[in-house]
Amino acid sequence: MTYGALGHGPASPDGEPVAAGQSGAGQSGAGGAVAGAGPEDSGCRILHVDMDAFYASVEIRDRPDLAGRPVIVGATASRGVVLSASYEARAFGVHSAMPVTRARRLCPQAVFIPPRHHAYAAVSKEVMEVFRSVTPEVEPLALDEAFLDVSGAIRRLGPPARIGALIRATIAEQQGINCSVGVAPSKFIAKLASTRSKPDGLLIVPADGVLAFLHPLPVAALWGVGEQTGQVLARLGLRTVRDIAEIPVGTLQRELGSSLGAHLAALAWGRDERPVVSSTPEKSIGAEETFASDIDDPEVIRRELLRLSGRTARGLRSAGALARTVVIKLRLANFTTITRSRTLPEPTDVARTIYGTACALYGAAGLDSRARLRLVGVRASGLVPASRAATQLAFGERRAGWRDAERALDRISGRFGADTVRPATLVTGQRDEPSPRPGGSAPRLPPAQGPRPPP
C-alpha cells in the first residue's frame, strides 16, 4: 500500500486532484487514481480538517508583504509564547507553545506579530460554516480544526475524498488560506492522516490500509502517549506502534494501568469507535492574561478584570449563551493558583455584571496587600442558551439597556476591530499591548459596576 497527499502530486487529465492508490488494484504509487474515483476511500466516512499554521496564515493573508517570510504570532512580552508559526519559521525549529524568547534566538529574522483573536475567530466562524454546509455532523476541536462525519453527504456530493477536496478548494477560495484533510474510517486515523498530509494536502487511509499506515509510526503517534508513558514504553523496548500491537495487552496493563494499557492496545490495532459529536455544548467561556511582570497594584488588577470581563461577555454573546456563574483565577508569583466563583441571581452575558462580580470576588479573595500576581483570569460557566433563558428585569430597569448597548459595541467591533471602542479606563495609549505594565500611573477605575454604556 502506498499513500500520497492530494495537492502535492500530479493532476488528472480533467483537473481533479489525485490520490494514492492500492498497488494490488492496478494503481501504483502516489497519483495513481483520481480522487474519489476508486475504492480507496470506501468506508472512510470520517474527515479531519485542520487549517495550516492558522493564525500565521491569516496574518499573511491580510498582509501579502509577509508571504514567504518567517512569521511568528504570539504575545511579544518576555513571558509570551508562540501561538502560531509559518512553515518558513518552523524550518528554524520554531513551534507552537515555545517561549517567544527562544523563538527569537532560533529565528531572529522572523516577523513577530501580536495575536488578533477577533480576526481568527471571525475566520473560524466562516470556516465552520463551510463544514456545516457539507454535513451537520461537525465536531470542532478548536478554532482551526474539526472532525466531520460525511456519511449523509456522500450521495449528494460524491465520495469522501472528493468531499475533502471540495472543502479544501472552498476554503482556499473563500478565505485565502490552506487546510489539510485526513480521510479515514475513524477519528484517530483521520487526525493522523491530516497531520501527515501537511501542509496543504489531503491523505486517504483506506479501511484495508489502516495497519500498513499505522504500524510503522513511532509510539508517540498514539493518543495518550506523553513523555512519561513514552519512557515506560521505551524501557520495554517498544518504539513503534507495531511493537505495541504485538506485545500482550496484559503486559501493557501491568506497566501502564488497566485503562491506559487497554486504550493503547486498541489504538495500535486501529480500533476507535468514537462517533463525531456535533452537539457538545460549551461548558465555560473565559479569558486570562499573564502579566509581563508580577503585579501588586489592585487598581491595575481591576483594570485587567474589566478587560477580561469584556472579552468573556463578547464570547458569551457570540456563542448565544448566558452564564449562571462567574469564576476568577488569580495566580501568584510563586505559581500558587486561587480560584473563586459566585453564582448569579440570574444568568447574564453583560460585561458590567461579570466585571462587578469579578471585582467582588477579587476583593474577597483574602490576598495579602503585598501579594504579587502573575496571571488573572475571568471565566463564565453554567451556560444556558440565551434563546431559552428568561431574564427578570429589576424594578424600573429598561429592557433596552446594558445588553443592547454591548451588542451595539459588538457590531462595531466586528466591523472595525475588537479595540475600536473600549471603556475609557482601558484607553492607555498602548493599543497593541494587552498586558498591564507596572510602574506607570494607571487611570482611575470606575466603580465596580463597570463601564457606562454609550449615550
Beta strands, then each sheet from edge to edge (+ up, - down):
strand 1: 5-6
strand 2: 18-19
strand 3: 33-34
strand 4: 46-51
strand 5: 71-74
strand 6: 82-85
strand 7: 111-113
strand 8: 138-142
strand 9: 145-149
strand 10: 179-184
strand 11: 202-204
strand 12: 284-295
strand 13: 321-332
strand 14: 337-348
strand 15: 373-385
sheet 1: 1+ 11- 10- 4+ 9- 8+
sheet 2: 2+ 3-
sheet 3: 6+ 5- 7-
sheet 4: 12+ 15- 13+ 14-
end
